[in-house]
Amino acid sequence: MSTLAFTVCFAVWTIFSIIGIQIKKDLGLTDTQFGLLVGTPILTGSLIRLILGIWADQYGGRVVYVGVMVAAAMATWLLTFAYDYPTFLLAALGVGIAGGSFAVGISYVSRWYGPGRQGTALGIFGAGNVGAAVTKFVAPFVMVAYGWKSVAEIWSGALLVMALLFWFTTRDDPALAARRKSGAKPEPISAMLEPLRNIQVWRFALYYFFVFGGFVALALWLPRYLIGVYGLDITTAGMIGAAYSVPASLFRIYGGVLSDRFGARRVMYWTFGVSVAACFVMSYPPTQYVVKGITGPISFTLEMGLIPFTAVAFVLGFFMSLGKAAVYKHIPVYYPKHVGAVGGVVGLVGGLGGFVLPIAFGALNDLTGIWTSCFMLMFLVAAVSLVWMHVSIRAMERHAAGEALGGLPELPEMQEIHRPEHVGKLSGKTLDDWRPEDKVFWEQTGRRIARRNLAISIPALLLSFAVWMVWSVVVAKLPAVGFQYTTDQLFWLAALPGVSGATLRIFYSFTVPIFGGRLWTTLATWSLMIPAVGVGYAVQNPATPYWIFLVLALLCGFGGGNFASSMSNISFFFPKAEKGNALALNAGLGNLGVSVVQFIVPVVITTGVFGWLGGDAQIARDASGTTRLWLQNAGFIWAPFIAASAFAAWFGMNDIASAKASFAEQSVIFQRRHNWIMCWLYTGTFGSFIGYSAGFPLLAKTQFPEINALQYAFLGPLVGAISRSLTGWVADRWGGGRVTFWVFVVMALGALGVVHFLGEKNFAGFFAMFLLLFFASGVGNASTFQMIPAIMRKDMDRLMPGVSADTRRMQSDKESAAIIGFTSAIAAYGAFFIPKSFGSSIALTGGASLALYGFLAFYLSCILITWFFYTRRGGLLFDIERGCAAVSVPSARPAR
């Protein structure tokens, strides 16, 4: 009965996949609007899964299940009264209640079976996904015959009948009955949510985002895709869409059986391996090739026909169905008392995939003009899931058998000659004994090693910033060489590296303790080669599609992500007295990459640096006349330096054994309130620095078109980078909190100054105020990072009073490193929001003043927060900065 009820609920939940096509025609919607419409019910059904799962655990699945069906039936019937796009979206939110039934059913069904049969039972229940196929089979015929409103009315009635049938044919689950008999009260919501602290739950959620969210998204999107690509009518497209949905639903039962028999891990490997291959094949767009053969051109076309596409979709749906069962096999085994809560959050994230992905599919269509772009995104999600799963499993195996693995030879061919005396001899880059706070050790050994790692880290980070910010210069030259992009499109290219860089920083924040600073710095530096070379090739042809530039802009985020891991790594090497200065040097001279790119690129694009290897020059036309440009040099110029820096990192850097920590150990920072406070403050300093660096060249060009702003643009980041690298000692001496407070005062005045001189159309004053902002942000970058270790050392005394001082120091170092990385991740979104704010402000008001007033309000909030939490009498850093500042001077001087 649960499976039958879920089938009906799922049929209602996906109703817009069919009736939405007619509504799209009636209202004249774009692909993006259509994606939002079909995804809105998925949003509601996803978001309510967590609370519905908790209620099912607390009050019993039977009563909650019936309540969900009745509410969804009413909302579906009210859908027929919608009359324009906003009211359809509102009605779609109500229809989505039907999707919440999954979390209720998982909790209810799992109570009836033991661990050895739960995989099969939940697989059978999950086969209710076939409701999507029911809608695709039946709804087109009903809609053609009677209209889309009849579909909504019939589906509403079927759901109400199912609610009554379910109520009279089922009973409460055994766990609820036993609890009522004993008089025990249900667990509170706080206890239900406790398992959600485990990273494992969120990894399962990502898997389900693909196997279920991807299934729902394709179930909704395929009819539209088939009509657009193959020219099918709605009835045929619905039938083929059902051919995908049926195996993706019914074979979930088989996935449960396989998970019980062979284990969920093996099934997940099968799922992601095949899905990566299938999505890659389906993502390949129809392409015409012309090969220069010996006797002349050889041309051929690669294109997937309807029959092969349907076959591959069937295979993809089959393995997705296995994966859906495998994910949920784990939950009742490991979380038997919290199936509703854990299953609810996993289902929530999976359902969000069904909401986000259709919107993303439509947006990708509008942006790229390529139908197969939806499968490109699916390929990316599947690949990330596979890699994360494999890395997690390998980490678990290494933890369980670390000593045995450490005793193995470097290569299997060395097994016969490997002896005990050879163990560890080839990998002597790990520092097993590292005591920077021990003055004797530091003077004799530590300082030399730390400075060598810092010296290698700085140029690697400089290159990272250069690649990250290369678009800030390139976008200003694209129109001159023939690229016909709007101002808003150019601002998007300048802003997107900020989005991806900031997002990657969230993950990069935790990588050094997991993989080691040496390995990660090497890999992260090599990754810069992809966007650098890609930009070099893309800008040579004005026919290059805009979507390729969007992808390259996102890939430039590799450079932005590297900052988090680099700062985390260097923080482990230096003692407390020199940490602020070391981080300031690493970050400040690394930030210099922004200035370097804005100084070097305008120079190198004017000459054929690489000769015939670099390609032909382009003819650039602007107000000053016609010139020759090698715009590709903006990317190619970094390639040899990236290679040299990566080799230097591998052969010259070290790992620190005591710095090793899993993600779970580091994730404690999310419980530290000072982590979130420092995210806000560092966004005010570094977010401003990187955002102004990305947006200033284009802002100056649009507001002062008569001035060649590119020749001055590098000065701002240069001032900010130098001020950061040379003022770390100021925070070490006077205290990071006090310095940060006055930094925000200066930045608030600077923002007001920019507004004033923009109104006066005075470029000199405008530029001077921006230099002031860059200078202040650089000082603040150093001072905020100096605050973090000081805050955590003070906080550890409160949090861990019963442990030794060394243990508190090691824990504060680990948490400080993670917080430094994470705050840099959040702050890096400034590279997106500031350029985008300028663009939006110009579009709305014709000027940038609206955005600048918003920045002023933000700086005022930073002043208040810094004072209240840290610098006022009674603040966390008040005693440290006033009572101990003088003590830190002598030990800080050698690091200057």
Summary of the structure (lengths in Angstrom):
residues: 896
radius of gyration: 29.5
end to end distance: 73.5
largest distance: 88.7
contacts: 3439
relative contact order: 0.08
helix: 80%
strand: 3%
